[in-house]
Amino acid sequence: MSSPTSSSPAPTPPTAPTPPTAPTPPTAPTALHRTLKPRSVAYVGVSEASPYAHSVRRTLSGSTETLFVHPKFDTLFGRPSVPDLTELAQPVDVVFSAVSAARTVTVVEQAAAIGAGGVVTIAGGFAESGEEGTLLQARMADIARAAGLPVVGPNGVGVINVPDEVNMTMLAPFERRPGGLSAVTHSGAMIEAIGAAGHRPGGVGLNLLISAGNEAVTDLADYLDFLVDDDRTTVIALALEKIRRPEAFFAAAARALAAGKPIVAVKMGRSARARKMAASHTGSLVGDAWVYETALRQSGIQLANDIEELVDRVQFLEQLPRQRWTEVRGLAVLTATGGFAQLASDLAEDIGVDIPALEQLQPLADTVPGRPLPNPLDATGFADSIPGLWESIVDGYAAEPAVDALLFTSQHADWDIMNRRMADVFAAAGSRLPGKPFVVAPLAGTAGTWLEDHRACEVAVGNGLLGCLRGLHTMGRFVRAHRRGQQVRPAATVPALPVPEGAVHDIPEGRMLSFAATMRLLADSGVPVARWAVFDGAVAHPGFPGPYVVKLADVAHRTEHSAVRLNVPDDGLADATAELREIARRDGLPATVAVQEMVAGHGEAFIGVQGASELGPLTAFGLGGVFVELLKQVGGRLAPFDETTARELIGEFDATGVLDGFRGAPAWDRARLADVLRAAGDLAAGGRDWIDSLDINPLVITADGPVAVDGLCLLRTA
């Protein structure tokens, strides 16, 4: 008879490591300063007949010194031109290269030789085009890195510095005005789209527009790090496909959050969102767009679905000074039509903006003939009925402590003269109360140009009802995230764990850690586990009372083999073991048998651990049992994380009602569940070098707290 191998009761979850201090900013000036905010530009390969000549002419209208390099011309744009960069008679901050891929490599080499500050290249034919282009790109990158030379691109559309009128781009001219929005995009056309969406009454002013292209040398993390310290940048927009250096990117995002600079992103490639449930639920998350959305939100970055929405979400952050940003806990909506008052309530509920009822404004309502003052307010027909009434209404709503943002929406078109006086009164009230955002916006369509006058009073101009609610929602989320502080911690803050000792089994999906080693790993990491014992020979009493769960221990898909027996009494252990071993013999499975206590609970959850998603270690969480298939909802966080983050993750499931007691069941113990989630996060970070995925499924919610009754751990194979 073999002796059982068993676990001891799980220890108390360990205390989370102390969060690291904020990342140290780079020494100033950064290497990118000369590239993105140059005092001199050398244009290489651009003639007066070039399709990019308009870029040169726009730069010539500014104060930046402009030099020319072209082998065919002695003069260009009325200025001297030299055959190659080495013949320039003076240093240059940045080189704009409009030549082919092969010649671009030479340009980078020459730029490094003359001590240029950086290169902006728009050439295609590099890594995106195949093996030959990949070799060219590697050669160019080696030259640039050896010289410490930033390179923007290749395979992009260049850079535009709007305030300084520096244009190093292949894009056709488009209207723009200077302002505080800087953008970095992987798709160059997104820059044009941001310009188009932002150039309207209200809209957004632009600062630096950067097309990252292939990121051969300088990448998204570098640009983001630079923009955090750029004094002209107040808000940052990203249109991204891939984050190549996650740790550096999230460190820069943490600095942006601490500096009070919001980031709004469009993540391209979300069609890969469908998740396949294979051997491991968690394993299906690797490289998925869901991981990006989870990580970006966790880092305080707000998300948009397209460029129009992106501009809506950044508009008030760019238009309004920071002292007017609030958490938007209470929005007052004043309208001049009943239909849009109701629509405002509906849309606000969908987006997550709170519009309080404001019953406390009844004394003010008594001044309105036969009319209550709800929120949203339909002011049709009475606002101008009594002199001074509209002023009193606006001042009353603005002074209410439960209101920290105000929106006045009417048609507000150029022809809408009737409501212009009301908008003027609203704006005047806004200028007297500097601590709140005041927004005027058309119900739909394009705002009248006269609304621009109100921006001088620090009143924002929005883009329709939906656009305004998006912008206010983003403002509120950012202010709350900024007050909370850094949320993505480097995985290295948790010491690396060794690979557990124990049997490893080869299964079709990879290498699986044995059941015994997996349960010990969970218990040692602070995840409470149900008592268990494993037997390779005859089954003895496991040392804890029944009834029991008896199962083939080291099988990934037990249900497919009918390899689990429930509610087995003491005198049924031998028979259950014999049945399972016959299944193991028949199906060619490992014959080790696990005996566990039956755990009764009032709920089930799922926790998944990913040692190395595309963006780093990850912990996923969802409701277990029937709710996994019914709700199809999974939340997650990059690991490690603190208790507050764990509670936020749990809170994502509040709307289900399950955690508060489903059909009379007891409420879940959120504090203990948060401890388990935090321990799982530390395990994800600690096992970053060898855990592929680990499912804790189910995690049974008992009267004494959560208990893991099973675990499936797949090891990384490469």
Residue pairs with C-beta under 8 A, 6 or more apart in sequence:
1 537
1 538
1 540
2 535
2 536
2 537
2 538
2 540
3 540
4 533
4 534
4 535
4 540
4 542
4 543
4 595
5 516
5 533
5 534
6 531
6 532
6 533
6 534
6 542
6 543
7 516
7 519
7 520
7 523
7 529
7 531
7 532
7 533
8 523
9 523
9 528
9 531
10 522
10 523
10 526
10 527
10 528
10 529
11 523
11 524
11 526
12 526
13 526
13 527
13 675
13 676
13 678
13 679
14 525
14 526
14 679
14 682
16 640
16 641
16 642
16 643
16 678
16 682
17 493
17 494
17 640
17 682
19 486
19 489
19 493
19 642
20 489
20 490
20 493
22 254
22 255
22 258
22 486
23 251
23 252
23 254
23 255
25 225
25 228
25 229
25 255
26 225
26 229
28 229
30 225
30 226
30 229
31 117
31 118
31 148
31 150
32 118
32 150
32 218
32 222
32 223
32 226
33 117
33 226
34 93
34 94
34 116
34 117
34 118
35 93
35 94
35 117
35 118
35 119
35 120
35 150
35 152
35 159
36 94
36 118
36 159
36 161
36 208
36 210
36 226
37 161
37 164
37 166
37 208
37 230
38 64
38 93
38 94
38 117
38 161
38 166
39 64
39 65
39 93
40 64
40 65
40 66
40 67
40 90
40 91
40 92
40 93
40 94
41 59
41 64
41 65
41 66
41 67
41 92
41 93
41 94
41 95
41 96
41 166
41 168
42 67
42 68
42 69
42 85
42 88
42 92
42 94
42 95
42 96
42 116
43 56
43 66
43 67
43 68
43 69
43 76
43 96
43 98
43 168
44 69
44 70
44 85
44 95
44 96
44 97
44 98
44 99
44 107
45 69
45 70
45 97
45 98
45 99
45 103
46 52
46 53
46 55
46 56
46 68
46 70
46 76
46 96
46 98
47 53
47 70
47 72
47 73
47 76
48 76
48 77
50 98
51 170
52 98
52 169
52 170
53 77
54 167
54 172
54 173
55 96
55 158
55 167
55 168
55 169
55 170
56 66
56 76
56 77
56 167
57 77
58 165
58 167
58 173
59 66
59 165
59 166
59 167
59 168
60 66
60 77
61 165
62 164
62 165
62 166
63 164
63 165
64 164
64 165
64 166
66 77
66 79
67 79
67 88
67 90
67 92
68 76
68 77
68 79
68 80
68 81
68 82
69 81
69 82
69 83
69 84
69 85
69 87
69 88
69 95
70 76
70 81
70 83
71 83
71 84
73 81
74 80
74 81
75 81
82 88
84 110
85 92
85 95
85 107
85 110
85 111
85 113
85 114
85 116
86 110
86 113
86 114
88 114
91 114
91 115
91 116
92 114
92 116
92 117
93 116
93 117
93 118
94 116
94 117
94 118
94 119
94 120
94 168
95 107
95 111
95 116
95 118
95 119
95 120
96 119
96 120
96 121
96 158
96 168
97 103
97 104
97 107
97 108
97 119
97 120
97 121
97 122
97 123
98 122
98 123
98 170
99 107
99 123
100 123
100 125
101 123
101 124
101 125
101 126
101 129
101 133
101 136
101 154
102 125
102 136
103 123
104 121
104 123
104 140
104 154
105 136
105 139
105 140
105 143
107 119
107 121
108 119
108 121
108 140
108 143
108 144
108 149
108 151
109 143
111 118
111 119
111 149
112 143
112 144
112 146
112 147
112 149
116 149
117 150
118 149
118 150
118 151
118 152
118 218
119 144
119 149
119 150
119 151
119 152
120 151
120 152
120 153
120 158
120 159
120 168
121 151
121 152
121 153
121 154
121 156
121 213
122 153
122 154
122 155
122 156
122 157
122 158
122 169
122 170
122 211
122 213
123 153
123 154
123 155
124 154
124 155
125 133
125 136
125 154
125 155
126 133
126 134
126 136
126 137
126 140
126 154
126 155
126 214
126 216
127 133
127 134
127 137
127 155
127 214
127 216
128 155
128 214
137 154
137 214
137 216
140 151
140 154
140 216
140 217
141 151
141 216
141 217
143 149
144 150
144 151
144 216
144 217
145 217
149 217
150 217
150 218
150 222
151 216
151 217
151 218
152 158
152 159
152 210
152 211
152 212
152 213
152 218
153 211
153 212
153 213
153 214
153 216
154 213
154 214
154 216
155 213
155 214
156 188
156 211
156 212
156 213
156 214
157 169
157 170
157 171
157 188
157 189
157 191
157 211
157 213
158 167
158 168
158 169
158 170
158 171
158 188
158 211
159 166
159 168
159 169
159 208
159 209
159 210
159 211
160 166
160 167
160 168
160 169
160 171
160 176
160 191
160 206
160 208
160 209
161 167
161 207
161 208
162 176
162 177
162 178
162 179
162 205
162 206
162 207
162 208
162 209
163 178
163 207
163 232
169 191
169 211
170 188
171 188
171 191
171 192
172 192
174 192
174 195
174 196
174 199
175 195
175 199
176 195
176 198
176 199
176 206
177 199
177 203
177 205
177 206
178 205
178 206
178 207
179 204
179 205
179 206
179 207
179 318
180 205
180 207
180 232
180 233
180 234
180 235
180 318
181 194
181 198
181 204
181 205
181 206
181 207
181 233
181 234
181 235
181 236
181 237
181 314
181 318
182 206
182 207
182 208
182 209
182 210
182 227
182 230
182 232
182 233
182 235
182 236
182 237
183 190
183 191
183 194
183 206
183 208
183 209
183 210
183 236
183 237
183 238
183 239
184 210
184 212
184 220
184 223
184 224
184 227
184 236
184 237
184 238
184 239
184 240
185 191
185 194
185 209
185 210
185 211
185 212
185 238
185 239
185 240
186 212
186 213
186 215
186 220
186 239
186 240
186 241
186 242
186 268
187 239
187 241
187 268
188 211
188 213
190 239
190 266
190 307
191 209
191 211
193 307
194 204
194 206
194 209
194 237
194 239
194 307
194 310
194 311
195 206
195 209
197 203
197 307
197 308
197 310
197 311
198 204
198 205
198 206
198 311
198 315
200 446
200 447
200 463
201 446
201 447
201 448
201 449
201 451
201 452
201 461
202 315
202 319
202 441
202 447
202 451
202 452
202 455
202 460
202 461
202 462
202 463
203 311
203 315
203 461
203 463
204 311
204 314
204 315
204 318
204 319
205 318
207 230
207 232
207 233
208 227
208 230
208 232
208 233
210 223
212 218
212 219
212 220
212 223
215 244
219 244
219 245
220 238
220 240
220 243
220 244
220 245
220 249
221 243
221 244
221 245
221 248
221 249
221 251
221 252
222 248
224 236
224 238
224 249
224 252
224 253
224 256
224 263
225 248
225 251
225 252
225 255
227 233
227 236
227 256
227 261
228 252
228 255
228 256
228 259
228 261
233 261
234 261
234 317
234 318
234 322
235 261
235 262
235 263
235 264
235 314
235 317
235 318
236 256
236 261
236 262
236 263
236 264
237 263
237 264
237 265
237 310
237 311
237 314
238 263
238 264
238 265
238 266
238 301
239 265
239 266
239 268
239 307
239 310
240 265
240 266
240 267
240 268
241 267
241 268
241 269
242 269
242 614
243 249
243 292
243 614
243 615
246 295
246 614
246 615
246 616
247 490
247 491
247 616
250 295
250 299
250 488
250 490
250 615
250 616
250 638
251 490
253 263
253 299
253 300
253 301
253 488
254 299
254 300
254 486
254 487
254 488
256 262
256 263
256 300
257 299
257 300
257 481
257 482
257 485
257 486
257 487
258 482
258 485
258 486
260 322
260 482
262 302
262 314
262 317
262 474
262 475
262 478
263 300
263 301
263 302
264 301
264 302
264 303
264 304
264 310
264 313
264 314
264 474
265 296
265 301
265 302
265 303
265 304
265 310
266 303
266 304
266 305
266 306
266 307
266 309
266 310
267 289
267 292
267 293
267 296
267 303
269 289
270 289
270 293
271 289
272 287
272 288
272 289
273 288
273 289
273 290
275 284
275 285
275 288
275 290
275 634
276 284
277 284
278 284
278 509
279 507
279 508
279 509
279 510
279 556
279 557
279 712
279 714
280 509
280 608
280 692
280 693
280 694
280 695
280 712
280 714
281 606
281 608
281 620
281 695
281 697
282 608
282 609
282 610
282 618
282 620
282 693
282 694
282 695
283 509
283 610
283 692
283 693
283 714
285 291
285 608
285 610
285 613
285 618
285 620
285 636
286 610
286 612
286 613
286 614
286 693
287 613
287 614
290 634
290 636
291 613
291 614
291 615
291 618
291 636
292 614
292 615
293 303
294 618
294 635
294 636
294 637
294 638
295 488
295 615
295 616
295 618
295 638
296 303
297 303
298 487
298 488
298 637
298 638
298 641
298 645
299 487
299 488
299 638
300 478
300 481
300 482
300 484
300 487
302 313
302 474
302 477
302 478
304 310
304 312
304 313
304 470
309 470
311 463
312 463
312 466
312 467
312 468
312 470
312 471
313 470
313 471
313 473
313 474
314 471
314 474
315 460
315 462
315 463
315 467
315 471
316 437
316 439
316 460
316 462
316 471
316 472
316 474
316 475
317 325
317 471
317 474
317 475
317 478
319 455
319 460
319 461
320 437
320 458
320 460
321 458
323 434
323 435
324 434
324 435
324 436
324 437
324 438
324 458
325 437
325 475
325 478
325 479
326 404
326 405
326 435
326 436
326 437
326 475
326 476
326 479
327 404
327 476
327 479
327 480
328 353
328 354
328 404
328 405
328 437
328 472
328 473
328 475
328 476
328 479
329 354
329 402
329 404
329 476
330 354
330 355
330 356
330 400
330 402
330 403
330 404
330 405
331 348
331 353
331 354
331 355
331 403
331 404
331 405
331 406
331 407
331 472
332 355
332 358
332 375
332 376
332 377
332 397
332 398
332 400
332 403
332 405
332 406
332 407
333 341
333 344
333 348
333 355
333 375
333 376
333 377
333 406
333 407
333 409
334 376
334 377
334 379
334 393
334 394
334 397
334 406
334 407
334 408
334 409
334 426
335 341
335 344
335 376
335 377
335 378
335 379
335 408
335 409
335 410
335 443
336 378
336 379
336 380
336 383
336 409
336 410
336 411
336 419
336 422
337 378
337 380
337 410
337 443
338 378
338 380
340 376
340 409
340 443
340 465
341 374
341 376
341 377
341 378
342 376
343 465
344 355
344 376
344 407
344 409
344 465
344 469
345 355
345 376
347 465
347 466
347 469
348 354
348 355
348 469
351 466
351 469
351 470
351 473
352 473
353 469
353 472
353 473
353 476
355 375
355 376
356 375
356 402
356 403
357 374
357 375
358 373
358 374
358 375
358 397
358 400
358 402
358 403
360 400
360 402
361 373
361 375
361 396
361 397
361 400
362 372
362 373
364 373
364 392
364 393
364 396
365 371
365 372
365 373
367 386
367 389
367 392
368 382
368 389
368 393
369 382
369 385
369 386
371 382
373 393
373 396
375 397
377 393
377 397
379 390
379 393
379 422
382 389
383 389
383 390
383 393
383 422
384 390
384 421
384 422
390 422
390 425
391 425
391 429
394 406
394 408
394 425
394 426
394 429
395 429
397 403
397 406
398 406
398 429
398 430
398 433
398 436
398 438
399 433
403 436
404 436
405 436
405 437
405 438
405 439
405 472
405 475
406 426
406 430
406 436
406 437
406 438
406 439
407 439
407 440
407 441
407 462
407 468
407 472
408 422
408 423
408 426
408 438
408 439
408 440
408 441
409 440
409 441
409 442
409 443
409 462
409 465
409 468
410 416
410 419
410 422
410 423
410 442
410 443
411 419
411 442
411 443
411 445
412 419
412 423
412 440
412 441
412 442
412 443
412 447
412 448
412 451
413 442
413 445
413 446
413 447
413 448
414 448
414 449
414 450
415 448
416 448
420 448
420 450
423 440
423 451
423 454
424 454
426 438
426 440
426 459
427 438
427 440
427 454
427 457
427 459
428 457
429 438
430 436
430 438
430 454
430 457
430 458
430 459
431 457
431 458
431 459
434 458
437 460
437 472
437 475
438 458
438 459
438 460
439 459
439 460
439 461
439 462
439 468
439 471
439 472
440 447
440 451
440 454
440 459
440 460
440 461
440 462
441 447
441 461
441 462
441 463
441 464
441 465
441 467
441 468
442 448
442 462
442 463
442 464
443 464
443 465
444 464
444 465
445 464
447 461
447 462
447 463
451 461
452 461
454 461
455 461
460 471
462 468
462 471
463 471
481 487
484 644
487 641
487 645
488 638
489 640
489 641
489 642
491 616
491 617
491 639
491 640
491 685
491 688
493 640
493 685
494 639
494 640
494 682
494 685
494 686
495 686
496 686
496 687
496 688
496 689
497 683
497 686
497 687
499 690
499 715
500 513
500 517
500 518
500 520
500 521
501 517
502 513
502 514
502 516
502 517
502 520
503 514
503 516
503 517
503 554
504 511
504 512
504 513
504 514
504 715
505 511
505 512
505 514
505 554
505 590
506 512
507 556
509 556
509 714
510 692
510 714
510 715
510 717
511 714
511 715
511 717
512 554
512 556
512 712
512 713
512 714
512 715
513 521
513 713
513 714
513 715
514 553
514 554
514 592
515 532
515 534
515 553
515 554
515 592
515 594
515 711
516 532
516 534
516 553
516 594
517 713
518 694
518 711
518 712
518 713
519 529
519 532
519 708
519 711
521 683
521 711
521 713
522 529
522 683
522 696
522 708
522 711
523 529
525 679
525 680
525 682
525 683
525 686
526 675
526 676
526 679
526 682
527 607
527 676
527 679
527 680
527 683
527 696
527 708
528 676
528 705
528 706
528 707
528 708
529 707
529 708
529 709
529 711
530 596
530 597
530 599
530 700
530 707
530 708
530 709
531 542
531 543
531 544
531 596
531 597
532 542
532 594
532 595
532 596
532 597
533 542
533 543
533 594
533 595
533 596
534 553
534 592
534 593
534 594
534 595
535 577
535 592
535 593
535 595
536 591
536 592
538 574
538 577
539 550
539 573
539 574
539 577
539 593
539 595
541 570
541 573
542 548
542 595
544 597
545 597
546 568
546 569
546 570
546 597
546 598
547 567
547 568
547 569
547 598
548 567
548 568
548 569
548 573
548 595
548 596
548 597
548 598
549 564
549 565
549 566
549 568
549 594
549 595
549 596
549 597
549 598
549 709
550 564
550 565
550 568
550 573
550 576
550 577
550 580
550 593
550 594
550 595
550 596
551 558
551 563
551 564
551 565
551 580
551 593
551 594
551 596
552 558
552 561
552 563
552 564
552 580
552 583
552 584
552 589
552 590
552 591
552 592
552 593
552 594
553 590
553 592
553 593
553 594
554 589
554 590
554 592
555 561
555 563
555 584
555 589
555 590
556 712
558 564
561 583
561 587
561 589
562 583
563 580
563 583
563 584
563 589
565 576
565 579
565 580
566 598
567 598
568 576
573 595
577 593
580 593
581 591
581 593
583 589
584 590
584 591
585 591
596 709
599 700
599 702
599 707
599 709
600 700
600 702
601 700
601 701
601 702
601 703
601 707
602 661
602 665
602 666
602 668
602 701
602 702
602 703
603 623
603 624
603 625
603 658
603 659
603 662
603 665
603 668
603 700
603 701
604 623
604 624
604 625
604 627
604 698
604 699
604 700
604 701
605 621
605 622
605 623
605 624
605 673
605 698
605 699
605 701
605 706
606 620
606 621
606 622
606 623
606 624
606 628
606 634
606 695
606 696
606 697
606 698
606 699
607 619
607 620
607 621
607 676
607 677
607 680
607 695
607 696
607 697
607 699
607 708
608 618
608 619
608 620
608 621
608 634
608 636
608 693
608 694
608 695
608 696
608 697
609 617
609 618
609 619
609 620
609 639
609 680
609 683
609 684
609 687
609 691
609 693
609 694
609 695
609 696
610 617
610 618
610 619
610 620
610 684
610 691
610 692
610 693
611 617
611 684
611 687
611 688
611 689
611 690
611 691
611 692
611 693
611 694
611 716
612 688
612 689
612 691
612 692
612 716
613 638
615 638
616 638
616 639
616 688
617 638
617 639
617 640
617 681
617 684
617 685
617 687
617 688
618 636
618 637
618 638
618 639
618 684
619 636
619 637
619 639
619 641
619 677
619 680
619 681
619 684
620 634
620 635
620 636
621 634
621 635
621 636
621 649
621 650
621 677
622 628
622 631
622 633
622 634
622 635
622 653
623 631
623 633
623 653
623 656
623 658
624 697
624 698
624 699
625 698
627 656
627 658
631 656
633 652
633 653
633 656
635 649
635 652
635 653
636 649
637 645
637 646
637 649
637 681
639 680
639 681
639 682
639 683
639 684
639 685
640 678
640 681
640 682
640 684
640 685
641 678
641 681
642 678
643 674
643 675
643 678
646 673
646 674
646 675
646 677
646 678
646 681
647 670
647 674
649 677
650 659
650 670
650 673
650 674
650 677
653 659
654 660
658 668
659 667
659 668
659 670
660 667
660 668
661 667
666 703
668 701
669 701
669 705
669 706
672 705
672 706
673 701
673 705
673 706
676 699
676 705
676 706
680 696
683 691
683 694
684 691
684 694
687 694
689 716
690 715
690 716
691 713
691 714
691 715
691 716
692 714
692 715
692 716
692 717
693 712
693 713
693 714
694 711
694 712
694 713
694 714
695 711
695 712
695 713
696 708
696 710
696 711
697 710
697 711
697 712
698 709
698 710
699 706
699 707
699 708
699 709
700 706
700 707
700 708
700 709
